Amino acid sequence: MHTTTYLLVTDLEVDTALADPAVPLAVRAVWQLLWESEVRPDEVLAFDVPDAELDDRLVVIRHSKEGDFFETGITVAAAGVLRELIGTRTEGPLFTVDGRRLNKAEVARAFRAATGGRSLHALRFTRQRKERDRVRRSATARQTEEKSA
């Protein structure tokens, strides 16, 4: 049997990493978007400042894996972090450290260091699994409710 537990990250691990002031805000903001939204690492790292529509709590993915253009919602918390990160900027790469765009390798390396070896993919995988479990529990609850009605 193939196990995927090595791909899982706990809420505590993520919360601790997101709160670590030793990690640059731009890196933590990438982690937060991966944890709380549908975007992939390469999509997040390609964002420019105008791609964050914070008043509408949306981010625009211009270069998706499938080549599509779409928008996806973000949480209030993620919008707040992005607002802090953007400041007064109106253009340029959204996620920068020392004036240069972050890359996937450094974001992944920082996540492994902050979580004792967890992969960056664990953020997305765990979120997707939690969502599937939530949907499954909701469907089971509906079925139970229908049977007892």
C-alpha positions, 0 to 999 in steps of 0.5 A: 500500500502506498502511503502519502502521510509524508506529504502531510503537514499539520496545522500547528506546523504551518501556523508556527512557520507562518508566524516565524519573524525570522522568515521574510514576509514575502516567503511566509506570504507564499506559504500562506497562499499555498495553504489557503488557496487553489494556486500552485507554487509556480503560479504564486511566484509569477504574481506581479503586484497588479495580480492581487485584487485585495479589495475583492480578495482575489488573485489573478493567475495569468500563467496557470499550469494548463495555460489558462487565465483565471481568478481565485479567492483568497482569505481575509488573512492572506489579503492582509498579509499581501496588503502589508507586503505590497505597501505602496508598490503598484507594479513589479514582482509581488514576492521579492526579497532584496529587490529580486523575485523569489524562486521556488527553490528558496521558498521550498528550502525555507519551508523545509527548514521551518517545518523540520523537513516538510516539502513545499508540496505538503502545503497544497497536498494537505489543503486538498486532502482536508477539502476532500475530507470536508466534502466527504463528511458533508455528503455523509451527513446529508445522506444520514439526514436524508435516511432519518427524515 
